[in-house]
Amino acid sequence: MNDFQLSIIFDNHRELLAGAAITLKITAISFIIALVIGAIVGIARSRPGMRRWLFTPYVEVFRGTPLLIQLFFIYYALPVVGITMDNLVAAYVGVGLCGGAYISEIVRGALYSVESGQREAALSLGLSPVQAMVHVILPQAMRVAIPPLMNAFSAQLKETSLVSVLAINELTRCGQMVYSRTFRPFEIYTAVAVIYFVMTFSVSLLSRRLEGVFHVSGRVSAEQRNG
């Protein structure tokens, strides 16, 4: 193997960082979509009744099929029935819908972790079911949901590498294009891996900080209630 040539990375770092910026953009937008969908579906599936079963097929389909196939279907197959979108929108929708299915289970599990007596007490105090959910149940559930939600964000960040099949110049595709010009796979893919690691490790650090904040706020709330 030839000597590691750091100059290859420096010469192409702007292109790789531009790809990383697009990766972060896709991750952020798709995660917002996933969070909204996951919250709605998770809350609906946490309650008994018809609403729970209406969303079950969505969750099972998107959790039971590969994201790559979902992206192919959204971008290449849907135009057959008249639903056309550009590659970036297809990436947002595909990654967002897939992530929403997983986040809905995180939300549902977090809601189940809150004692049922909390909701009953809120209703007995005159709160409506919606007010009880917003002011009593969700704040407690969030403390449970934060760690897995941050893990879901990290997972979506790495899964955006699959949108390279839609000809989007995110980090993975930029690495492929640089490699095709330089024929230096070791240097280029080392740089790509390091950039992904830095991004996911930053999310991990943020997750720990948020866990600490919610832990402290929860402890203060408990002390106030006991006091």
C-alpha positions in Angstrom: 0.0 0.0 0.0 1.3 3.5 -0.9 2.0 5.9 1.9 -1.0 7.8 3.4 -1.2 11.1 1.5 -2.8 13.7 3.7 -2.6 16.2 0.9 -5.4 14.3 -0.9 -7.8 15.1 1.9 -6.7 18.8 2.2 -7.1 19.3 -1.6 -10.7 18.0 -1.5 -11.8 19.1 2.0 -14.1 21.8 0.7 -16.1 19.3 -1.4 -16.3 16.8 1.5 -17.4 19.5 4.0 -20.0 20.8 1.5 -21.3 17.2 1.3 -21.4 17.1 5.1 -23.4 20.3 5.2 -26.0 18.7 2.9 -26.0 15.6 5.1 -26.8 17.7 8.1 -29.5 19.6 6.2 -31.2 16.3 5.1 -30.9 14.9 8.6 -32.4 18.0 10.3 -35.4 18.4 8.0 -36.2 14.6 7.8 -35.8 14.4 11.6 -38.4 17.2 12.1 -40.7 15.4 9.8 -40.1 12.1 11.6 -40.6 13.8 15.0 -44.0 15.3 14.0 -45.2 12.0 12.5 -43.8 10.0 15.3 -45.4 12.1 18.0 -48.8 12.0 16.3 -48.7 8.2 15.6 -47.1 7.4 19.0 -49.8 9.3 20.9 -52.6 7.8 18.8 -51.2 4.2 19.2 -50.8 4.7 23.0 -54.5 5.0 23.4 -57.0 2.1 22.9 -59.5 2.3 20.1 -59.7 2.5 16.3 -57.0 5.2 16.0 -54.4 2.7 17.3 -55.1 0.2 14.5 -55.3 2.8 11.8 -51.6 3.7 12.1 -50.3 0.1 12.7 -49.9 -0.7 9.0 -47.8 2.4 8.5 -45.5 1.5 11.4 -45.1 -2.1 10.4 -44.5 -1.4 6.7 -41.8 1.2 7.2 -40.1 -0.7 10.0 -40.3 -4.0 8.0 -38.8 -2.8 4.7 -35.3 -1.4 4.0 -35.0 2.4 3.7 -33.1 1.9 0.4 -36.2 0.2 -1.1 -38.5 2.9 0.3 -36.3 5.6 -1.3 -36.4 3.8 -4.7 -40.2 3.4 -4.4 -40.8 7.1 -3.5 -38.5 8.5 -6.2 -38.8 6.0 -9.1 -42.1 4.2 -8.6 -44.5 6.9 -7.4 -44.1 8.9 -10.7 -45.9 6.0 -12.4 -49.0 6.9 -10.5 -48.5 10.7 -11.0 -46.7 11.5 -7.8 -43.4 13.2 -8.7 -40.9 15.0 -6.5 -37.3 16.1 -6.9 -34.5 14.1 -5.3 -34.1 16.2 -2.2 -37.8 16.2 -1.4 -37.9 12.4 -1.9 -35.0 12.1 0.5 -36.8 14.3 3.1 -40.0 12.3 2.7 -38.3 8.8 2.6 -36.0 9.3 5.6 -38.7 11.2 7.5 -41.4 8.6 7.0 -39.0 5.7 7.9 -37.8 7.6 11.0 -41.3 8.5 12.0 -42.2 4.8 12.3 -39.4 4.2 14.7 -39.9 7.4 16.7 -43.6 6.6 17.1 -42.6 3.5 19.1 -40.2 5.6 21.2 -43.0 8.0 22.0 -45.5 5.2 22.7 -43.0 3.5 25.1 -42.3 6.8 26.8 -46.0 7.5 27.3 -46.5 4.0 28.7 -43.8 4.7 31.3 -45.9 7.4 32.9 -48.2 6.0 35.5 -51.9 6.0 34.5 -52.8 7.6 37.8 -51.1 10.8 36.6 -53.7 11.2 33.8 -56.6 10.3 36.1 -55.4 12.9 38.7 -55.1 15.6 36.0 -58.6 14.8 34.7 -60.0 14.9 38.3 -58.5 18.4 38.7 -60.6 19.6 35.7 -58.1 19.4 32.9 -59.3 18.2 29.5 -57.7 15.1 28.0 -55.6 17.3 25.7 -54.5 19.5 28.5 -53.6 16.5 30.6 -51.5 15.1 27.8 -49.7 18.4 27.1 -49.1 19.7 30.7 -48.8 16.4 32.7 -48.1 13.3 30.6 -45.8 14.6 27.8 -43.3 16.5 30.1 -42.7 13.3 32.1 -42.5 11.2 29.0 -40.0 13.5 27.5 -37.4 12.6 30.2 -37.7 9.0 29.2 -37.8 9.7 25.4 -34.8 12.0 25.1 -32.0 9.3 25.0 -33.6 7.1 22.4 -34.7 10.2 20.4 -31.1 11.3 20.2 -30.1 7.8 19.2 -32.7 8.0 16.5 -31.2 11.3 15.2 -27.8 9.7 15.1 -29.2 6.7 13.2 -30.9 9.0 10.7 -27.7 11.0 10.2 -25.9 7.8 9.2 -28.8 6.5 7.1 -28.7 9.7 4.9 -25.7 8.0 3.2 -28.4 5.9 1.4 -29.8 9.0 -0.4 -26.7 9.0 -2.5 -28.6 6.6 -4.8 -30.9 9.6 -5.6 -27.9 11.5 -7.0 -27.8 13.9 -4.0 -24.3 15.3 -3.3 -24.3 14.5 0.4 -21.2 13.3 2.2 -21.1 9.7 0.9 -21.6 10.7 -2.7 -19.1 13.5 -2.5 -16.6 10.9 -1.2 -17.4 8.6 -4.1 -16.9 11.4 -6.6 -13.6 12.5 -5.1 -12.4 8.8 -5.1 -13.3 8.5 -8.8 -11.0 11.4 -9.6 -8.1 10.6 -7.2 -8.2 6.8 -7.0 -7.2 7.1 -3.4 -9.9 5.2 -1.5 -8.0 4.9 1.8 -7.5 8.6 2.3 -11.0 9.6 1.1 -13.1 7.1 2.9 -11.0 7.6 6.1 -11.9 11.3 5.9 -15.6 10.5 5.2 -15.6 8.1 8.2 -14.0 10.7 10.5 -16.5 13.4 9.4 -19.4 11.0 10.2 -17.9 10.1 13.5 -17.4 13.8 14.5 -21.1 14.5 13.7 -22.5 11.5 15.5 -20.2 12.0 18.5 -21.3 15.6 18.7 -24.9 14.4 18.9 -23.9 11.9 21.6 -22.4 14.8 23.7 -25.6 16.8 23.2 -27.7 13.9 24.2 -25.7 13.6 27.5 -26.2 17.3 28.2 -29.9 17.1 27.5 -30.2 14.0 29.8 -28.6 16.0 32.5 -30.9 18.9 32.1 -34.0 16.8 32.1 -32.7 14.8 35.1 -32.1 18.0 37.1 -35.5 19.5 36.1 -37.3 16.2 37.0 -35.5 16.1 40.4 -36.5 19.7 41.2 -40.1 19.1 40.2 -40.2 16.0 42.5 -38.8 18.0 45.4 -41.3 20.8 44.8 -44.2 18.3 44.9 -42.8 16.6 48.0 -42.3 20.0 49.6 
